Amino acid sequence: MKAPSLDPRRWPLAFKAPLFVAAFMLVVSVVMTNAVLSRLRETQERHLSALSTIYLNGLAATLIPHVLRDDIWEIFDAIDRGASLEGGFGRATIVVVDAKGQTLAASAPKLAPVLSQQVGRDQAFQGDSSLIVDVDKARAFARRSLIYQGRRIGAIYVDYDVSHLLRERADVLRTLIGTNAAIAVFLAAFGYWVIRWMLGPLRTLTRHLDLGVAGTVQPIPANAVAATTHEFGRLFRRFNVMAEAVNDREAIAKELANEERLASLGRLASGMAHEINNPLGGLFNAIDTLKRHGDKPNVRSSSLDLIERGLKGIRDVVRSALTVYRADRNPRNLACADLDDLKLLIRPEIERRSLRLDWRNHLDADLPLPASAIRQVVLNLLLNAVQVSSVGSQVRLEAAVVGADLVIEVLDSGSGFDEEARSVLTGAFDLPLSIHSGSGSGLGLWMTHRLVHDLNGRTIIDAQLDGGSLVRVVIPLTPAEELRDVA
């Protein structure tokens, strides 16, 4: 199981879309909460200011006559009656001062004794403001100047509890947070379900693509195509067309591979027949000589030597053919002789085209590579080199171990590989094409690429200045995995 990535670009769409919705709702909820709380605070302060104005105007009307007479007891009696507020504000603290700022009376004498200065209360107000709300203390502070005939004769300072208003703000805040969180979670869950439902056809397509990697590409069933939307239905139908085309091409490739192998076997069989038929004539002649002159020791000895050499030649040709084309039930390591056996198989073609074979096999020990696969690769490259080389020219093979790799080079003297042949041999095309001077189907090169690829190797094609091509196959000396049946 793959570890989750921290890169948001690698997150699945079914997760990113709901997460985006939740983040969007979070931003919206923050903006809406601030707007609602700001509007609630403005409304509360406006109502509180209006209430304070009404309250202080009534209290001022009652206190002005007593302040003019300096009747402290009447002032105290008036503010004591007016200190009890309704509407959740509790009992207010009221201080009345004269024009000099000295206390005339207070509802809490211990906090503001008579004749004490209250300059600090007046300084707390900025400019002409008449109301201050201290959220930390949950108190509201108000002031009202006492004006008589245009002359300021004193002032009233009032503070009262506003904790119920702050609790109302907190309740609204909790309600907004809870509501927005519930909406965000619901929309995220709903969005996740919707995205998962919308991506259902993509999961179906992904599943069939995964099945295609493991084997034959499976078309999407007709009922699944009919049950999806128009867009995905069109995609599914195009996928089914592609699956049928890929399966057809694979079937054709396998059939052509079998035909190419039979054709290759036919060409080599005719050459082997020639190689066997030549010593057979000599063998029959030697037997006829023995029948006629077998009693002569020198004739008998020379005839038996001829028969022995002919039988050994036939044995070598048959052994080489069996070594190359016999299926390896127990794959064995590559030996030097495995490559040398190929000289017997291609010799008829070499002689038919009057070519010279430069054979440089530098292997001196067994290598941990499957002998059958390596022989098939070398034989295909040699047959291709013989086919494209001009009459009387040279074909060269060189095999050696370089570092941790087996390097096999086949040099021909033909016109060089065209682009299609290069693409097949290097694996740019998945299927063989009709290539290389208009002869052959290209399956030999295609099978060579498949075998080299299965051995974790690579193929390099270099054009020579004097004409021809050098094909270099580099295969690492590591235990090879089981090969696919490509031929």
PLY file of the C-alpha trace (Angstrom):
ply
format ascii 1.0
element vertex 487
property float x
property float y
property float z
element edge 486
property int vertex1
property int vertex2
end_header
0.00 0.00 0.00
1.42 3.38 -1.05
2.04 5.94 1.69
-0.13 9.07 1.40
1.64 11.96 -0.30
1.90 15.42 1.24
1.81 17.02 -2.20
-1.78 18.27 -2.82
-1.29 17.75 -6.57
-1.08 13.98 -5.96
-4.23 13.76 -3.81
-7.24 12.02 -5.38
-9.97 14.21 -6.84
-12.58 12.55 -4.60
-10.65 13.98 -1.62
-9.58 17.35 -3.04
-13.04 18.47 -4.19
-14.76 17.98 -0.76
-11.72 19.51 0.93
-12.01 22.55 -1.33
-15.72 22.83 -0.50
-14.96 22.61 3.24
-12.20 25.24 2.95
-14.50 27.50 0.94
-17.24 27.12 3.55
-14.69 27.91 6.28
-13.74 31.16 4.56
-17.39 32.05 3.98
-18.28 31.24 7.59
-15.44 33.44 8.91
-16.56 36.35 6.75
-20.23 35.86 7.64
-19.46 35.46 11.36
-17.46 38.68 11.42
-20.21 40.49 9.53
-22.95 39.20 11.85
-20.98 39.93 15.02
-20.07 43.42 13.78
-23.69 44.14 12.95
-24.82 42.76 16.35
-22.24 44.89 18.18
-23.29 48.03 16.33
-26.96 47.31 17.04
-26.31 46.67 20.73
-24.21 49.80 21.13
-26.77 51.91 19.26
-29.59 50.63 21.44
-27.41 51.01 24.54
-26.58 54.60 23.57
-30.25 55.43 23.04
-31.16 53.82 26.36
-28.38 55.71 28.15
-29.47 59.00 26.59
-33.07 58.50 27.68
-32.00 57.39 31.15
-29.54 60.24 31.67
-31.93 62.89 30.32
-34.57 61.83 32.84
-32.05 61.68 35.65
-30.64 65.12 34.69
-34.11 66.68 34.75
-34.54 65.40 38.28
-31.09 66.44 39.55
-30.67 69.96 38.07
-32.88 71.74 40.71
-31.11 69.97 43.55
-27.68 70.72 42.13
-28.57 74.41 41.84
-29.47 74.43 45.56
-26.49 72.17 46.49
-28.99 69.94 48.23
-26.81 66.88 48.65
-29.43 64.76 50.42
-32.00 65.31 47.69
-29.36 64.49 45.07
-28.43 61.28 46.91
-32.09 60.33 47.29
-32.70 60.87 43.55
-29.73 58.84 42.38
-30.46 56.09 44.90
-33.92 55.70 43.38
-32.57 55.84 39.85
-29.69 53.36 40.39
-31.89 50.29 39.92
-32.12 49.64 36.17
-34.30 47.16 34.33
-33.63 45.05 31.26
-30.80 42.97 32.72
-28.45 45.90 33.47
-28.53 45.36 37.24
-27.85 48.25 39.65
-25.98 51.21 38.20
-23.22 53.18 39.87
-24.04 56.93 39.69
-21.74 59.84 40.56
-22.88 63.50 40.46
-20.23 66.24 40.38
-20.40 70.02 40.37
-18.89 72.40 37.84
-15.44 72.03 39.49
-15.46 68.26 39.22
-16.00 67.65 42.94
-18.34 64.86 44.00
-21.71 66.02 45.30
-23.21 62.57 45.81
-22.69 58.95 44.70
-24.75 55.78 44.84
-21.60 54.07 46.19
-20.05 56.62 48.61
-17.07 54.37 49.35
-16.01 54.45 45.70
-16.63 58.21 45.29
-16.63 60.12 48.61
-18.21 63.57 48.81
-15.96 66.44 47.55
-13.51 63.95 45.91
-12.23 64.89 42.46
-13.53 62.84 39.47
-11.23 64.24 36.80
-10.15 60.69 35.86
-13.70 59.73 34.92
-13.99 62.67 32.54
-10.59 61.93 30.94
-11.69 58.35 30.10
-14.09 59.78 27.55
-12.60 60.91 24.26
-13.90 64.17 22.79
-17.66 64.53 22.95
-18.37 60.81 23.33
-20.93 60.03 25.96
-20.72 56.22 26.07
-17.83 53.74 26.52
-18.21 49.95 26.55
-15.42 48.03 28.33
-15.66 44.42 27.11
-13.00 43.17 29.53
-14.89 44.52 32.56
-18.33 43.88 31.02
-19.33 47.42 32.01
-20.70 50.42 30.12
-19.73 53.97 31.14
-21.89 57.02 30.30
-21.75 60.73 31.10
-24.22 63.63 30.91
-23.42 67.28 31.49
-25.90 69.24 33.61
-26.75 72.44 31.69
-28.89 75.21 33.11
-29.60 78.31 31.02
-26.56 77.57 28.84
-24.27 77.20 31.81
-22.63 73.93 32.87
-23.39 73.40 36.54
-22.14 69.81 36.88
-22.18 66.32 35.36
-23.54 62.82 35.89
-21.34 59.69 35.49
-23.04 56.31 35.28
-21.63 52.80 34.80
-23.68 49.62 34.65
-23.37 45.91 33.89
-23.59 44.79 30.21
-22.51 41.15 30.69
-25.88 39.91 29.38
-25.18 41.70 26.08
-21.73 40.09 25.85
-23.26 36.69 26.63
-25.67 37.28 23.79
-22.72 37.93 21.46
-20.99 34.73 22.65
-24.19 32.72 22.11
-24.53 34.09 18.60
-20.86 33.30 17.91
-21.22 29.70 19.12
-24.40 29.28 17.09
-22.71 30.59 13.94
-19.64 28.39 14.43
-21.71 25.27 15.09
-24.07 25.93 12.19
-21.30 26.71 9.72
-19.26 23.70 10.86
-22.27 21.42 10.46
-22.98 22.84 6.99
-19.31 22.48 5.97
-19.14 18.86 7.16
-22.44 18.04 5.45
-21.39 19.66 2.17
-17.97 17.97 2.31
-19.55 14.56 2.89
-22.16 15.20 0.21
-19.47 16.45 -2.19
-17.35 13.37 -1.49
-20.30 11.12 -2.28
-21.15 13.05 -5.44
-17.53 13.03 -6.68
-17.20 9.31 -5.95
-20.42 8.69 -7.85
-19.27 10.83 -10.78
-15.87 9.10 -10.88
-17.42 5.63 -10.91
-17.03 5.26 -14.70
-13.35 6.23 -14.41
-12.82 3.46 -11.87
-14.43 1.04 -14.32
-12.12 2.24 -17.08
-9.08 2.01 -14.78
-9.98 -1.54 -13.78
-10.18 -2.65 -17.43
-6.88 -0.91 -18.20
-5.23 -2.79 -15.32
-6.64 -6.05 -16.67
-5.19 -5.16 -20.07
-1.71 -4.83 -18.56
-1.90 -8.36 -17.14
-3.22 -9.98 -20.33
-5.78 -9.53 -23.09
-7.57 -6.17 -23.03
-11.11 -6.79 -21.80
-13.87 -4.64 -23.41
-16.30 -2.89 -21.07
-19.64 -4.76 -20.94
-22.52 -3.29 -22.92
-24.73 -2.87 -19.83
-22.01 -0.74 -18.17
-21.76 1.41 -21.30
-25.53 1.89 -21.45
-25.80 2.75 -17.74
-23.34 5.67 -17.81
-23.68 9.27 -19.00
-23.30 10.43 -22.58
-19.72 11.65 -22.11
-18.47 8.49 -20.40
-20.54 6.31 -22.72
-18.68 7.77 -25.67
-15.37 7.21 -23.88
-16.30 3.59 -23.10
-17.26 2.90 -26.72
-13.96 4.33 -27.93
-12.13 2.16 -25.39
-13.96 -0.95 -26.60
-12.97 -0.16 -30.20
-9.36 0.27 -29.09
-9.48 -2.99 -27.07
-10.73 -4.93 -30.09
-8.03 -3.39 -32.29
-5.28 -4.19 -29.77
-6.48 -7.78 -29.33
-6.68 -8.23 -33.11
-3.16 -6.87 -33.55
-1.84 -9.17 -30.82
-3.50 -12.17 -32.43
-2.14 -11.22 -35.85
1.32 -10.68 -34.39
1.32 -14.14 -32.79
0.12 -15.74 -36.00
2.72 -13.91 -38.07
5.41 -14.85 -35.55
4.54 -18.51 -35.95
4.57 -18.17 -39.73
7.92 -16.39 -39.66
9.39 -19.09 -37.49
8.16 -21.78 -39.86
9.59 -19.84 -42.80
12.91 -19.46 -41.00
12.90 -23.15 -40.21
12.16 -23.90 -43.86
15.10 -21.84 -45.06
17.44 -23.42 -42.56
16.05 -26.89 -43.30
16.90 -26.50 -46.98
20.42 -25.47 -46.05
20.70 -28.39 -43.64
19.47 -30.74 -46.36
22.24 -29.45 -48.59
24.79 -29.93 -45.79
23.58 -33.48 -45.16
23.14 -34.39 -48.82
26.77 -33.60 -49.73
28.37 -36.06 -47.26
25.67 -38.63 -48.06
26.95 -38.86 -51.65
30.44 -39.50 -50.35
29.13 -42.05 -47.86
27.35 -44.03 -50.59
30.49 -43.94 -52.73
32.58 -45.18 -49.80
30.12 -48.02 -49.16
30.15 -48.98 -52.83
33.98 -48.99 -52.76
33.95 -51.22 -49.69
31.62 -53.62 -51.39
33.93 -53.91 -54.39
37.38 -53.54 -52.88
36.83 -54.14 -49.18
39.43 -56.84 -49.12
42.23 -54.29 -49.69
43.47 -52.81 -46.37
44.36 -49.37 -47.71
41.04 -49.01 -49.56
39.12 -50.22 -46.52
40.95 -47.79 -44.22
40.44 -44.73 -46.44
36.78 -45.62 -47.03
36.12 -45.98 -43.29
37.80 -42.61 -42.62
35.60 -41.00 -45.24
32.48 -42.59 -43.73
33.50 -41.41 -40.23
34.09 -37.81 -41.35
30.79 -37.74 -43.23
28.83 -39.09 -40.26
30.51 -36.59 -37.91
29.55 -33.74 -40.26
25.94 -34.93 -40.35
25.98 -35.30 -36.56
27.29 -31.74 -36.06
24.64 -30.24 -38.34
21.78 -32.13 -36.62
23.17 -31.32 -33.16
23.38 -27.60 -33.96
19.80 -27.52 -35.24
18.51 -29.34 -32.17
20.51 -27.07 -29.89
19.00 -23.92 -31.40
15.38 -24.95 -31.85
14.82 -27.43 -29.04
12.72 -25.98 -26.21
14.74 -25.69 -23.01
12.84 -27.47 -20.27
15.68 -26.63 -17.89
17.42 -23.46 -19.15
21.18 -23.65 -18.88
23.93 -21.05 -18.88
25.44 -19.74 -22.09
28.69 -21.41 -23.22
31.16 -20.50 -25.95
30.12 -23.50 -28.05
26.49 -22.31 -28.09
27.47 -19.43 -30.36
29.97 -21.43 -32.43
27.19 -23.91 -33.34
25.44 -21.12 -35.24
28.19 -21.08 -37.88
26.95 -24.44 -39.19
23.35 -23.17 -39.44
24.13 -20.01 -41.41
26.92 -21.50 -43.56
24.51 -22.47 -46.43
23.24 -18.88 -46.62
26.80 -17.55 -46.42
27.90 -19.79 -49.31
24.76 -19.11 -51.36
25.44 -15.37 -51.32
29.22 -15.79 -51.59
29.80 -13.89 -48.35
32.80 -13.91 -46.02
32.14 -14.63 -42.33
34.43 -12.96 -39.78
33.75 -14.89 -36.54
35.20 -13.45 -33.30
33.89 -15.34 -30.29
35.89 -14.24 -27.23
33.83 -16.08 -24.63
35.97 -18.42 -22.51
33.60 -19.39 -19.68
29.94 -20.08 -19.04
27.80 -16.96 -18.48
24.68 -16.71 -16.25
22.39 -16.07 -19.22
19.83 -18.40 -20.88
21.60 -20.07 -23.80
18.45 -20.57 -25.92
17.43 -16.90 -25.82
20.94 -15.62 -26.62
21.30 -18.07 -29.54
17.94 -16.97 -30.95
18.98 -13.28 -30.74
22.32 -13.91 -32.47
20.77 -16.14 -35.14
18.10 -13.55 -36.01
20.71 -10.80 -36.30
22.99 -12.97 -38.42
20.17 -13.98 -40.79
19.19 -10.33 -41.13
22.83 -9.32 -41.81
23.22 -12.07 -44.43
19.95 -11.06 -46.10
20.84 -7.37 -46.49
24.56 -7.73 -47.32
25.62 -7.43 -50.94
27.04 -10.45 -52.76
30.72 -11.05 -52.04
30.83 -8.74 -49.00
31.60 -9.56 -45.37
29.50 -10.27 -42.28
31.19 -10.02 -38.90
30.19 -11.30 -35.46
32.02 -10.41 -32.27
31.03 -11.54 -28.77
32.85 -10.57 -25.58
32.32 -9.76 -21.91
32.82 -6.05 -21.18
32.64 -5.23 -17.48
29.39 -6.69 -16.16
27.76 -6.99 -19.59
27.74 -9.40 -22.51
28.30 -7.38 -25.70
27.42 -8.93 -29.07
28.12 -7.02 -32.29
26.88 -7.99 -35.77
28.23 -5.95 -38.70
26.73 -6.16 -42.18
27.64 -4.46 -45.45
24.15 -3.61 -46.61
22.45 -0.29 -47.22
21.78 0.32 -43.55
18.62 0.19 -41.46
15.71 2.38 -42.44
13.60 4.19 -39.85
10.98 1.43 -39.61
13.59 -1.25 -39.04
15.28 0.87 -36.36
11.92 1.42 -34.67
11.14 -2.30 -34.58
14.57 -3.36 -33.33
14.78 -0.64 -30.67
11.16 -1.11 -29.56
9.62 2.17 -30.72
6.86 0.13 -32.44
4.96 -2.50 -30.46
4.29 -4.69 -33.51
6.41 -5.74 -36.50
6.11 -4.01 -39.84
6.98 -4.93 -43.42
10.49 -3.54 -43.51
14.03 -3.82 -44.72
14.33 -3.54 -48.47
10.84 -4.85 -49.08
11.64 -8.43 -48.03
10.57 -10.20 -44.89
7.98 -9.08 -42.35
10.32 -7.66 -39.75
9.33 -10.33 -37.25
12.92 -11.50 -36.79
13.92 -8.03 -35.60
10.77 -7.70 -33.51
11.39 -11.06 -31.81
15.01 -10.02 -31.23
13.83 -6.85 -29.47
11.40 -8.80 -27.30
14.08 -11.28 -26.25
16.64 -8.55 -25.50
14.04 -6.58 -23.55
13.16 -9.64 -21.46
16.86 -10.03 -20.66
16.94 -6.40 -19.39
19.27 -5.54 -22.26
19.36 -2.81 -24.89
20.03 -2.61 -28.62
22.15 0.09 -30.28
22.36 0.64 -34.06
25.31 2.53 -35.53
25.64 3.42 -39.22
29.11 2.80 -40.71
30.90 5.36 -42.86
31.69 2.78 -45.55
28.12 1.45 -45.62
26.29 -1.16 -43.60
25.14 -1.17 -40.00
26.62 -2.28 -36.70
24.05 -3.75 -34.31
25.32 -3.86 -30.74
23.37 -5.85 -28.13
24.30 -5.21 -24.48
22.89 -7.66 -21.91
23.72 -7.43 -18.17
25.20 -10.57 -16.61
22.41 -11.06 -14.09
20.14 -14.07 -13.58
17.45 -13.73 -16.25
13.78 -14.04 -15.46
11.51 -16.44 -17.28
11.07 -15.26 -20.88
7.77 -14.67 -22.63
6.87 -16.89 -25.55
7.54 -14.40 -28.33
8.36 -16.79 -31.12
0 1
1 2
2 3
3 4
4 5
5 6
6 7
7 8
8 9
9 10
10 11
11 12
12 13
13 14
14 15
15 16
16 17
17 18
18 19
19 20
20 21
21 22
22 23
23 24
24 25
25 26
26 27
27 28
28 29
29 30
30 31
31 32
32 33
33 34
34 35
35 36
36 37
37 38
38 39
39 40
40 41
41 42
42 43
43 44
44 45
45 46
46 47
47 48
48 49
49 50
50 51
51 52
52 53
53 54
54 55
55 56
56 57
57 58
58 59
59 60
60 61
61 62
62 63
63 64
64 65
65 66
66 67
67 68
68 69
69 70
70 71
71 72
72 73
73 74
74 75
75 76
76 77
77 78
78 79
79 80
80 81
81 82
82 83
83 84
84 85
85 86
86 87
87 88
88 89
89 90
90 91
91 92
92 93
93 94
94 95
95 96
96 97
97 98
98 99
99 100
100 101
101 102
102 103
103 104
104 105
105 106
106 107
107 108
108 109
109 110
110 111
111 112
112 113
113 114
114 115
115 116
116 117
117 118
118 119
119 120
120 121
121 122
122 123
123 124
124 125
125 126
126 127
127 128
128 129
129 130
130 131
131 132
132 133
133 134
134 135
135 136
136 137
137 138
138 139
139 140
140 141
141 142
142 143
143 144
144 145
145 146
146 147
147 148
148 149
149 150
150 151
151 152
152 153
153 154
154 155
155 156
156 157
157 158
158 159
159 160
160 161
161 162
162 163
163 164
164 165
165 166
166 167
167 168
168 169
169 170
170 171
171 172
172 173
173 174
174 175
175 176
176 177
177 178
178 179
179 180
180 181
181 182
182 183
183 184
184 185
185 186
186 187
187 188
188 189
189 190
190 191
191 192
192 193
193 194
194 195
195 196
196 197
197 198
198 199
199 200
200 201
201 202
202 203
203 204
204 205
205 206
206 207
207 208
208 209
209 210
210 211
211 212
212 213
213 214
214 215
215 216
216 217
217 218
218 219
219 220
220 221
221 222
222 223
223 224
224 225
225 226
226 227
227 228
228 229
229 230
230 231
231 232
232 233
233 234
234 235
235 236
236 237
237 238
238 239
239 240
240 241
241 242
242 243
243 244
244 245
245 246
246 247
247 248
248 249
249 250
250 251
251 252
252 253
253 254
254 255
255 256
256 257
257 258
258 259
259 260
260 261
261 262
262 263
263 264
264 265
265 266
266 267
267 268
268 269
269 270
270 271
271 272
272 273
273 274
274 275
275 276
276 277
277 278
278 279
279 280
280 281
281 282
282 283
283 284
284 285
285 286
286 287
287 288
288 289
289 290
290 291
291 292
292 293
293 294
294 295
295 296
296 297
297 298
298 299
299 300
300 301
301 302
302 303
303 304
304 305
305 306
306 307
307 308
308 309
309 310
310 311
311 312
312 313
313 314
314 315
315 316
316 317
317 318
318 319
319 320
320 321
321 322
322 323
323 324
324 325
325 326
326 327
327 328
328 329
329 330
330 331
331 332
332 333
333 334
334 335
335 336
336 337
337 338
338 339
339 340
340 341
341 342
342 343
343 344
344 345
345 346
346 347
347 348
348 349
349 350
350 351
351 352
352 353
353 354
354 355
355 356
356 357
357 358
358 359
359 360
360 361
361 362
362 363
363 364
364 365
365 366
366 367
367 368
368 369
369 370
370 371
371 372
372 373
373 374
374 375
375 376
376 377
377 378
378 379
379 380
380 381
381 382
382 383
383 384
384 385
385 386
386 387
387 388
388 389
389 390
390 391
391 392
392 393
393 394
394 395
395 396
396 397
397 398
398 399
399 400
400 401
401 402
402 403
403 404
404 405
405 406
406 407
407 408
408 409
409 410
410 411
411 412
412 413
413 414
414 415
415 416
416 417
417 418
418 419
419 420
420 421
421 422
422 423
423 424
424 425
425 426
426 427
427 428
428 429
429 430
430 431
431 432
432 433
433 434
434 435
435 436
436 437
437 438
438 439
439 440
440 441
441 442
442 443
443 444
444 445
445 446
446 447
447 448
448 449
449 450
450 451
451 452
452 453
453 454
454 455
455 456
456 457
457 458
458 459
459 460
460 461
461 462
462 463
463 464
464 465
465 466
466 467
467 468
468 469
469 470
470 471
471 472
472 473
473 474
474 475
475 476
476 477
477 478
478 479
479 480
480 481
481 482
482 483
483 484
484 485
485 486
